[in-house]
Amino acid sequence: MATSERNMLLNYVPVFVMLPLGVVSVSNVFEDPAGLKEQLLQLRAAGVDGVMVDVWWGITEQKGPKQYDWGAYRSLFQLIQECGLKLQAIMSFHQCGGNVGDAVNIPIPQWVLDIGESNPDIFYTDVSGTRNKEYLTVGVDNERIFHGRTAIELYSDYMKSFRENMSDFLKSELIIDIEVGLGPAGELRYPSYPQSQGWEYPGIGEFQCYDNYLKSRFQSGSNKGWPS
Ligand SMILES: *[C@@H]1O[C@H](CO)[C@@H](O)[C@H](O)[C@H]1NC(C)=O
C-alpha cells in the first residue's frame, strides 16, 4: 500500500448523522419508513457511514414497569441495516422537550411520573421548591421506590432488555456504538437553567439539591453508595 493511501485510512473519520428526534413517535410507531428510506439512501450515496438515534425510555417502557416494546425500533434498525448504514444507539433516560432544538415532546414514562405525583422528591428541586421532571434526581439512584426497583435498576434493566432484544443487530455489527444519557438532555449535569422554567440567557442558574433525598444525605454527611 502506498504511504499516501495508508495515511488516508489512518486519518479516516467516520461520519454519523443524527436522525430526527421523533422518528419513532411518542406512541411507539415508526411512522414513515418509506420517507426515511429515501433519506437514508441519499445519506449512503453521499458517503455517510451511519446514523445516530435516541432510544427513548419514555417510549419503549411506557406501558408499565418492565413492559418493554422494542418493535418500532427494531423496524427502524432493520431499515438502517438494509440501507447499508451503521448505527449509534443512545440510551435516553431523559425527557425530550423543553431544551434547545427539541421539536417533539417525549416525557419520561407515565408510571414513573405517577410515582412523582405522590412523591415529588424523585425530581430535581431548587431552593424555592420548583421541581424539574426532565430526569430523576441522582438522589433516588439507590432508593427502592419504583415498584421494588431503584432508579439505577430501572436504567440497567432497560439496557439489559435492549441488549437481549437487539442481539442480532449487535452480532451483525449494525450497532457499533452505544451511548448512555446521564442527565437532562442526555448530559451529565443538573437541570439548573431550563428555559421552560423561565431561565433566560445569560442568567444565572439555580442549585438543584433540594429534593428530600439529597437534603437528608447532606444532613447526615453520608456518602454511602457515592463515588468519593
Ligand atoms: C423484541 O421485542 C419485540 C417487540 O417488543 C418482540 O416482538 C420480540 O419477540 C423481541 N425479540 C427478542 C429476541 O426478545
The ligand as an SDF file (V2000), in Angstrom:
LIG
                    3D

 14 14  0  0  0  0  0  0  0  0999 V2000
  -38.0400   -7.9810   20.7580 C   0  0  0  0  0  0  0  0  0  0  0  0
  -39.1460   -7.1420   21.0110 O   0  0  0  0  0  0  0  0  0  0  0  0
  -40.2520   -7.3360   20.1420 C   0  0  0  0  0  0  0  0  0  0  0  0
  -41.2740   -6.2780   20.4640 C   0  0  0  0  0  0  0  0  0  0  0  0
  -41.2050   -5.8280   21.7740 O   0  0  0  0  0  0  0  0  0  0  0  0
  -40.7790   -8.7620   20.3200 C   0  0  0  0  0  0  0  0  0  0  0  0
  -41.8600   -8.9800   19.4600 O   0  0  0  0  0  0  0  0  0  0  0  0
  -39.6560   -9.7480   20.0470 C   0  0  0  0  0  0  0  0  0  0  0  0
  -40.0910  -11.0510   20.3030 O   0  0  0  0  0  0  0  0  0  0  0  0
  -38.4350   -9.4480   20.9010 C   0  0  0  0  0  0  0  0  0  0  0  0
  -37.3290  -10.2900   20.4880 N   0  0  0  0  0  0  0  0  0  0  0  0
  -36.4520  -10.8150   21.3580 C   0  0  0  0  0  0  0  0  0  0  0  0
  -35.3670  -11.6470   20.7640 C   0  0  0  0  0  0  0  0  0  0  0  0
  -36.5040  -10.6390   22.5540 O   0  0  0  0  0  0  0  0  0  0  0  0
  1  2  1  0
  1 10  1  0
  2  3  1  0
  3  4  1  0
  3  6  1  0
  4  5  1  0
  6  7  1  0
  6  8  1  0
  8  9  1  0
  8 10  1  0
 10 11  1  0
 11 12  1  0
 12 13  1  0
 12 14  2  0
M  END
$$$$
